[in-house]
């Protein structure tokens, strides 16, 4: 982006410690101008109508809808370049346009585009981050490792379907991911028709997404955007540098004859692999859109995407198109739940927010395939270390502990003492804590150490990142025993058997929803996630150069599991559109409810994290009852729908009698008590539940007939409404042989009461929003700026909740406007219907009190923005930098005195009413550009 443009930066966060009340340091504020958050500057996806539906089109018109719209854009003096076109009637017609680089699109420009006959929507191009996954474990082949128990298949009934001969034969699955290493022999070993991986496409190339020199950067790879460099497509989706897509592919289709005796859920299905990520970095959603449409064109029955980024809304381009594809009868599974569970509620991911798509939560596997080391010289059981494959260490090596103190907090964080022996012939033992694993291992390597056991300090037994060092984590009691024996002078030695030492380690959280699974619902209160599948500690294939197998964790692993189950469904019931359309209902109505812990008496996990529960593939595929709908959304209290109905159709050959029961889940306390901030995960649960009754309480339904049930739901009483409690639960229909369910969800407050903009001093020690001067200091009194060099202002702000419209306008310094953020007041919500907006880019309403606020020009605006998190990972705050005196459309701002007006629309608010926006005025800013 050119240096004279206004933009917004989602900056990286820094460590805590600026002030007692501040979570972030002022040094985190970069004042580096770049694209707004996850959007690219001046790049938009414009959706157009079919040419035959464009008003005013001449009867003999031969031009495409695209050309008609381009001509209209030129007539309105909007300069643009066509980057790519999409032509999939019924799903998506449109273009990716880059506007002239000397301007940014304003609300007036958007209105010009939206007024063009034939334009259905305009949305900014957004960045989707690379898939996140945890617990990577790789190593050499070990053909003598005992077979895996296929615990994930047993948990979900997939093993029973395999026993019936269902393996997904004849079903096509399109994987949109990082590509696939089809040379892995357990994924077929080859590419093309007749193989497991029958086709696909590489939309980007290896280098796509790598850090590159951006025009606005002075230092290469300093906060650089990734995923924005030029794609280099080709017809070969081979990936041997990332691995994520290969792991996904194995969960779906790994051949059962392999060293671990694991198998894919649908090992006989055919795979098309669509590569949308390079070896590293992000991807823009126009590439995902291209892959989705190609996947439909190629005839895939199922499309699966183990990717996404937090946005909280159902309105993103790929979310919308994914929903349309699913509505057409294909099954679309997406890791929408995401891996941001630690960031709390209201943090769902797109494109998994697509209304009709199946978003998938992750459930932890009950066992983890790990390895055991043998202890020599003293009596002790084998020691389990966190690696799926043996460490490549031969022989028996003596032990050396870097500290005899089993409570040391910073073991080997500093260089080891000069009298430390040459460690090259030892297994080194070190305690976890304080510094990074790599720092400890670097200090050990400086003394020759090349094999290390790191023992836990209570942080958790899991795989750890050790770069290229040979090191693994062991449990705290084992490490403490070894350290004590070493201190006592015992001749302790360790060996790592290269075969026969595999161990099915019980996962203490096995059978529970993975803590990393993101919490819903969406900001516009849609039901996400839909259902859960095994995704924690999953063993699957990996690229051959990276070890051929790996254990990964993430909703990315749960999503292909659901794709595989969907293939078994299509194989059993046929590939008709009707089967695809009822798939989600079948999965949800037969799912297994998941507890919040293994402690008796604790409530079920909130529906906002488990969805309808863990998929039961066997029951879903053999169900003789169709329940519809399977999701009852009561909305918030301002728009409450407490009386709802669902139907129960008997598709079997015998009459069925059901008794109805209410089974509540835990009520999610989504906001911290006494605060405006969302509660971090694991989100606290309250056992106080909604009151639910139904009519009839029991019924009999004959074959081919349908029974209607009316449900009466009352929100729970006695909860603090300011914690925005999300209540949920299940209505069970059961008899002695069958069980089905309907899931409900509601909010015991009005969404319009949710504070949108953070106006506290918690994060930076000063009340937000605030201004930032050229030296990075915060200021709240009038200041002048020359815009020479770094002499320009910035706005620092945080979104406490998502907003569909965020605007920064320049106004006269003497404006009289009652803003809301200095003295926030709770307002009563007005009548509103939750509904999808036709246009997904903010534009000036033509009437109402909003339009009466006099502005001099727009600095920046963005639509459907997610809330910020409270974590130090780049999602914690927003910065608007103004490096030159120009409005967003390139018009020069004359010298004078001004204020910046920030406005954010409340959820369910009316965009024509100023009172439905939260607002803030900056101090007076003097623009004094020398003549």
C-alpha positions, 0 to 999 in steps of 0.5 A: 500500500502506498505510504500516503494512504490511510489504513488499519493495522492489527498489530502484534501484541507484546508482553505484559508489564507496562503498568499494573493494570495494563496487559500490553506494552505501548511498544506494541503499537507499531504505527506501520501502515498496512491493510486492515486486519485480515483484509487486503487494501483495494481488493474486492470480490464483486458478486453479480447477477445472471445477465438475464436478470439484470434490469434494463438489459436489452433483449438482444444483449450478448455481453456477459453480466461481468462486462455489463457491470464493468461498463457501469463501473467505468461510467461511474469513474471507478478505476479498476483492474479485473484480477479473475472472474468466476462463472458458476451459475447458481453458486457464484457469478462475479469478479475479483477487482483491484481498485486504483491504488491511489484511493481506498473504497469509501462508503460512497464508492461502495454505494456507487457499486451497489447501485449498479444494476446486476451487482448483488454484493461487494465484499473485501478480499480477506486473508485466511491464516495457515491451518493451525495444528498441535503436537507434531510428532514424526520419525523413522518407520517402525514396522514392528510397532503394535497395531493401533486400536483405531480408538477414534473409529470405535468412539464413533461407530465407524468400525461397525460400518467397516464391518458391514463393508462400507468404506466410501467406495465410489464417493469423491471427496475434494480436500481444499488444503495444503495439497497432498503427498500422494507419493506416500505409499499409504495414500496410494503412492501415485497420482491420477485416474485409477489411484486413490488421489485421482486429481486436483489442482495447485492454485498457488505453488510452493512459494505462495504465502512466504514472507516478502518485501511489501512496498510499505515495509522498510525491513524484509519480513517485518510484520509482512503480509503473507498470502498476498504474493503472486500464485504460480498455479499448476495441475499437480497438488503435491505437497512435501513441505507443509504436511497438513493436507497429507494428514487430513488425507490420511484421516479420510483415506489411509490404506489399512495396511501400514506400519500402525494398522490405522485406516482412513474413515473412507479408505476406498473413497477417491480424493481430489486435492486442491492446494491453496496454501504454499509451504507457509503463510496465508491465503486470500479468500478469492483463492478459496472461492476458486477452489470451492467452485472447481471442486463442484465442477469436478463432481466431488460429492463432498468438499472439506476445508480444514482451515479458517480464521476467526471472524464471528459472522456468517457473511464472508464470501467463502462462508456464503458460497459454502452454504450455497454448495451445501444447500444444493445437496453436496456435503461441505465440512469445515473446521469452523470451530477453529482452535481458539478455545482459549479466547472464549465465546463468540469467536467462531471461524470463517468460512466455517460460519457458512449457515448450511455448512457442517462446522466441526468441533474436536474431541480428544482421542481416548489414547495416544500412541507413544513410545517407551524408553528403558531404564538401566542401572536402577529398578523402574518401569519403562518411561513413556515419552511423547513421540509416536515413533522411537527416537533414533538413538541406538545403544544404552547411554548414561544419564546426566542431569543439568540440576539435582534440584527437582524444583528448579524453575530455570534449569539450563536457561543460562549457559551450563557451568564450565565444569560440565563434562562433554555431554555427547555420550549422555542422555541429558535430563533437564526440567521444563520451565522459564525459558523456551525448550530451544534455549535449553537445548541450545545451551546443552548442545554447547556442551556436546549434548545431542539427546535430551529428556525434558521432564514436565513441571506441571504444565502438561504432558504433550508434544513440544516444539524442539526444532531440529534437536533430538529431545522429547518430553517425559512426565514429571514423576519420571523426571524427578525419579531420574534426577534423584537417582542421578544426585544419589550417584546411581548408575542410571542409563537410558535406551530407546528400543527401536521396535516393540516399545509402543504404548497406548497412553491413556489421554486423561481428557479423552472423550471430552471436547478438546480445550482448543476447540473454539466457542460459538455462537456467531455474532449474529447468533447462528449455531456453530459448531454443528457436531464434534468428531475426534481431532485431539492426538490423531495419528495419520499420514504425513509427507514422506520427506517429513516422516510419513506419519505424524500425530496432530491435533486440531479441529483440522483433524476432526473435519476430515473425519466428518468428511469420511463419515459423510462418504460412508453415508453417501455410499449407504444411502446414495448420492442424491441431493436429498441425502446431502441435504439431510446429512447434517440433521442425521448427524446432529439428531443421532450425536452422542452428548459430551460431558464437560469433565470426567467428574460426576455431577458436572454439566454437559459441555455447552452446545456452543463448544460441542455442537450437537455432540460427538458424531455416531456414524453407525446410528446416523447412517442407519437411522429410520427417523428424520427429525427436522429441524435439529437446531432450535435457536431462541435468539436473545431476549429482545427477539426471543422465540420461546415457542418452536416446533419440530417434526419427527418422520418415521422412515422405517417399516414399523410404528415407533413410540417415543417419550420426550425428555429435557436434558440441559447442558451447562450454561456458558458464562460468556462475559467475565463477571464485573467486566465487559470482557469475554471470559477466556476458555475454558468458558465457565459453566453454570448448572442453572438451566432453561425451563423446557416443556413440550407437547405432546410428551410422548407419541406414536408415529406410524411408518411414513407418517410425521409427528409435530412437536411443540416446544416451550423454552423459558430462559434460566432464572437467577443469572447475572444478565451482564455475563451474557449467559448462553443457555443450551441443551437437548430434547431427547426422543427415546424408546427402548431401542432408539434415541434421537435429539433436538438441540437448542440454544439461546441468550439470557440478555439482549445482544444490543446490550453487549459493549462493542468498543473497549473503553477501559484502561485494562490493556494499555493503562489508559482509557481506550480508544486513544491517540498515539503521537509520533513517539508512540506516546498516548495523548488526549489533548490537542496536538498538531501534525505536519505529516512530514516523515513520522509526524502523523497521528494514529488511533489505538482501539479494541473491539470487545465484541464484533460489529457489522459496521466500523467507521472512522470519519473526520469531523469539524473540531467544533462538532456537537455530538453526544458520544457513548464511550466515555459514559457507557449506558445500557440501552433497551434493544428494539425489535429486530429480526435476525436475517442475512444482509443482502449486501456485505459492505457498509454504505451510507444509509439514505435516511435516519439520524445516522445520516444527519451527523455531518462528516467531512470525509471518511478515513476508513471503514470495515464491515463484519469485524470480529472482536479482539482477543486478550492474547499476545498473538496479533489479534489483541488491538487495532491501530488506524494510522494516518501518515498523510492528510488524505481521505480514504478516496484520495482527496486532500484534507486541507490544513485546519482543526479536526476530530476523528469520529469512531463509530461501531454498530451494535449487534442487531442495531439499526444502521440508520440510527445514530443511537445504535452506534457506539461512538468516540471523538478524538481530541482536536488534531491540527493539520499543519502541512507546510506550504 
